[in-house]
Amino acid sequence: MSNWFYLHFRAIAHALRRMLGQPVGTLLSALVVGIALSLPGGGYLVLDNVASLARGVSGTPEISVFLDAGAQKADAEVLEQRLKGLPALASYRYVPRDEALKQLAASGLGDVLGGLGQNPLPDAFVLTPHGEDPEVFERLAAEIRAWPRVAHVQLDSAWVKRLHALLALGRSAVLMLAGLLGFALVIVTFNTIRLQILTQRQEIEVSRLLGATDPFIRRPFYWFGGLQGALGGLVALGTVWLGVGALAQPVARLAETYGAVFTLSGPDWRAALAIVLFATFLGWLGAAISVRRHLAST
């Protein structure tokens, strides 16, 4: 086991010496990888922030449950007990018909309501489910519609469905972009390692004459590709953070026009780690393909 660590340590040191020996080429390759990966990374981050902003502007989606005209206070109490037993329900609020009439009168319809002989509004419950999954809203609404004394159930989830559909479309587009750019970055690493192998052909031949095995020869190239990809991933993170810093104030001003308080957030540690690991994998993959393709011919 100690010999395994020693061999990989030597391979890493060899790869680092190669990278430091050509700083301009290493920097340019890292910039290519970083800028390319910052596009899907930044796009995915924008989608998450847009979803948070839309929820802040549109408010929390709710379900309104209206009782029939003949429902009494006892019926409302029975319904309230049943609502307490729903695990998918985060909270609820009971709105008596008298309170609903006062709210409607306060909205400027007092003259119209004054001509009515009696209160036409029913008792109601306003429900807030856990999360914003449209399927949860539909399932709750279907269940409550079958309850006695329930005249109508109104969903406030149309905008949630549209938002989920738009976000799903955006995420699919970002994933397609990430796949295409990832393929391009594998090709970049492939050519970089190919040039490395061509420039070290004589050194490789001498190492083989001295008894070096193929895994020993390949190992530094694998690490070179992986480290180059990791460096590009760090550049991508830096680019995304610079973009977040540049857009923070304009986005905050836009949110204020909708009466919302919103702060553009950058990638958390999970997203940052995912970007670096993905870039490292792309670098390793390009190196592995290039080594298997070109090293056998040397």
N, C-alpha and C positions, 0 to 999 in steps of 0.2 A: 504493500500500500504506500509506504514511504517513497519507493522508487517511482510509483505512478505520479505522486505529487511532484516529485523532483523533475520528472520528464515534462510535465505540464508547466511547471515553473520556468524551466529552460525555454520551452516553446513560447511562453508569454514574453519572456525577456527578449527573445529573438525577434518576435513580432513588434515589440515596442521599439527596438533599435531600428528596425526597418522603417517604422512610421516616423520616428524622430530624424532618421537619415534623409527623409524627403518631406520636409515640413510643408512645402507649398502644395505638393500633390495630396498629402494627407488632409490639409485644410480644405482644399477644393472638393475632395471627395466627401468630406464631412458636411460641407455646405450643400452639396447636391442632395445628399441623403436627407439632411435636416430640413431644407426648404421643401423638398417633395413630401416628406412625412408631415410637415406642419399644415399642409393643405387639408388632408382628411382629419387630422387631429383637431385643427381649429374648427373645421366644419362640424364635427361631432360636438365639440364644446359649445358652439353657437346654438346648435339645436337644443341642448339641455338648458341653456340660458333663456332661449326663446320660450321654451315650455314653462319655465318658472315665471317669466315676465307675463305670459298670457294668463297664467293662473292668478297672478297678483292683480291684473287689470280686470279680469272677468269675474273674480270672486270665486267662492267655493260652490260647486254645483250642488243642488238640493233636489229633494223630492217633496212635492206638496200633496197631501192626502186630505181630500174634502169629504166630510160626512154628509149623509143625506139630510133633507130638511126636517125629517121627523126624529132625528137622533137627539137623545137626552144627555144630561151630564153623566149619568150612569154608563151610557154607551161609550162616551168618550173615555171614561175611566177604565172600562174593560179594554178598549183599544190601546190605551196607554200601557197597560200591563203586558199586552201582547208585544208591543213595540220594545219593551225592556228586554224581552227574551230573544231579540234578533241579534246574533253575534256580528253581523256585517254592518250594524248601525253604530256610528260613532256618537251621535247626539240627536236630540229631537227637541222641538219647541211646540207647545200647544198654543193655538191662537183662537180664543173664543170668538163667536160671531160678533159680540158687542165691541170687542177690541178691534176686530177687522173693520167694523163700520166706522169707528173713530179714526183709524188710519186712513181709510178711504176719504172721509170727510176732510181730513187735514191735507190731503193731496190736492184740494181745490174743487171737489165734487160735492161740496156741502149743499149747494142749491138744488142739485139734481136729487140727492138723497132726501132732502126735506119734503119733496112731493110724494114720497113713498109712504104707504100706510104702515108698513112693518119692515123689519130688517130682512132683506132678501139673502143675506150672506150666510153661508153655513159655517159650522165649527170646522177647524182644520188643524192639521199637524204638519210642521215643516221638518223634514228629516235630512240629516247629513250622514251619508254612508262613509265607511272607511275607504280611503283612496279615491281614485277617479276613473276606475275601470268601468267602461260603459256596460259590460256584461253584468257587473254587480248591480248597477242601477236597474237594468231590465229585469233581473231576477227578483230583486226586492219589489219592484212595481207589480210584477205578475203575481207575486205571493200576496201582497196587500190588497190587490183588486178583488181577490176572492173572499176577503173578510166581510162579515156582516156589517151593515150600516155604513159601508164605504161607497160613496157615490161616484167619485172620480179621483184618479191618481195622475198627477201631472209631473212629467220628467223635465228637469233642467239640465239635461245632459247632451243636447244636440251639439253644442259648441265643443263638448268634450270629445264626442265622436269625430268631429271634423279635425280637432287638434291632434288626436291620436293618429288619424289617417295621414295628416300632413307630416307629422313627425316620423311615422313609419316610412313614408315615401322619402323623406330627407335622409333617414338613416340608411335606407337601401342605396340611395345615390352616393352617400359618403363611403359605404362599404365597397361599392363598385369602383369608386375613385381610388380607395386604398389598395384594392386588388391590382388595378392597372399600374399605379405608381410603384407598388411593391414589386411587380414583375419587372418594371423598368430598373429598379434599384438592384435587383438580382443580376440583371444584365450588366449594370455598371460594375458591380463587384466581380462578376465573372471575367470581364475584360481586364480589370485591375490585377487580379490574381494571375491571369494568363500572362500579362506583361512581367509580373514578378517571376513566374516560372521560367520564362524565356531569358530574363537577365541573369538568373541563377542556374542556368542549365549546366554549366561546367562544374559549379559547386555541388550540384545534385549528383552528377556523375562521379565525382571524387568521393562523395559521401557513400555512395553505393559500393564503390570499390573497397572502401574501408569497412564495409559490413553493415551500413545503416539500413534499417528496414524501411518499408514503405510507410507504415504508421509514424515512424520517427521523422521522416521527411515531410509528410503531409501535415503533421500537427502544427507547426508554426504558421502554415498558410491558413488553416482553419481559424486559429486565434487572430491572425491578421484581419481576416474578413469579419470575424465577430467583434473585435475591438473597433474596427473602422465603423461598423454599423452602430455600435453603442455610442461612439462619439457623435455620429450623425443624429442619433436619438436625442442626445443632450442638446445639440444645436436646434432640433425641432422643438424641444421644450422651451428653450430660450426664445425662439421665434414666437411661439404661442403666447408666452408671458409678455413679450413686448407688444404683441397685438392686443392683449387684454388691457395692458396699461394705456395704450393709445386710444382704445375705444371706451374706456370706463366712463369718462366724463360725458361724451356724446350720448351714450346709452342711458346714463342717469338723467340727463336733461329730457330725453325722449320719454322716459317713464314718468317724469314729473308732469308732462302734458296730459297724461292719463290719470293723474292723481294717485300714482303708485310710487312707492319707495323701492328702488331696485338697484342692486349693485352687481355689476358683471363680475363673475367669479372665474378664476382660472382652474386648471386641472388639479384634482386632489392627488394624494400620493399614489392611489391605486391607478388612476389614469396615467400619471407620470411614469410609474413603473411599467405599465403595459406598453407605452410608447417606446421606452428604452429597450425592453425585452423584444418587442416586435422588430425594431431596427436591428438589434443584435442577431436575431434569427435570420433576417433577410441577408445580412452580411455573411453569416456562417453558411447559409444555403448557397449563395452565389459562389463562395469559396469552395464549398464541397463539390459542386457541379464542375467548376473549372479545374479543380485538382484531379478529379476522376477522369476528366476529358483530356487534359494536356499532360499530366505528369506521366501517364503510361507511355506516352510517345517520346519521352526524353531519354 
